[in-house]
Amino acid sequence: MPMDGFTLSFMARELNEKLAGGRVDKVNQPERDALTLLIRSGGGNHRLLLSANANQARAQLTGQNYENPAEPPMFCMLLRKHVGNARIVGISQPRLERIINIQLEHLDELGDIRQKTLIVEIMGKHSNIIFCDESGRILDSIKHVSAQMSSVREVLPG
């Protein structure tokens, strides 16, 4: 089912109500273009599925367990480093775009509070999951888009 900005606004609002203030307990990448976050919030555990699959791009709460690869991909390991035990500050959607921003707050190596953003773009074959620091600089993405692939927009670390 195609996802439009109007439908996504209700989804973002529902996810924010259930997950804001919760802590990220586990990060897994069961597929090449999907993530699952286990979040402790509101006295219970929630599994958030974020998918950048061209045919099934979505962000949803799920009860399904996914089998994880023996060796986690690099994007998953980066998220585990930065997002493990992070607090979800809020989940929002900018101006009815097909984008969900997940604002995260965590402690760095020195114990300072840092803000990070996980951006989920739900745009068919252009779907992506992008991880940014507080200045908006891309730390990594689940799909890298080089200048040869798209003359309009590159999505690469840095």
Secondary structure, DSSP 8 states (H G I E B T S, - for coil): ----HHHHHHHHHHHHHHHTT-EEEEEEEEETTEEEEEEEETTEEEEEEEE--TTT-EEEEE-------SS--HHHHHHHHHHTT-EEEEEE-STT-SEEEEEEEEE-TTS-EEEEEEEEE--GGG-EEEEE-TT--EEEESS-B-TTT-SS--B---
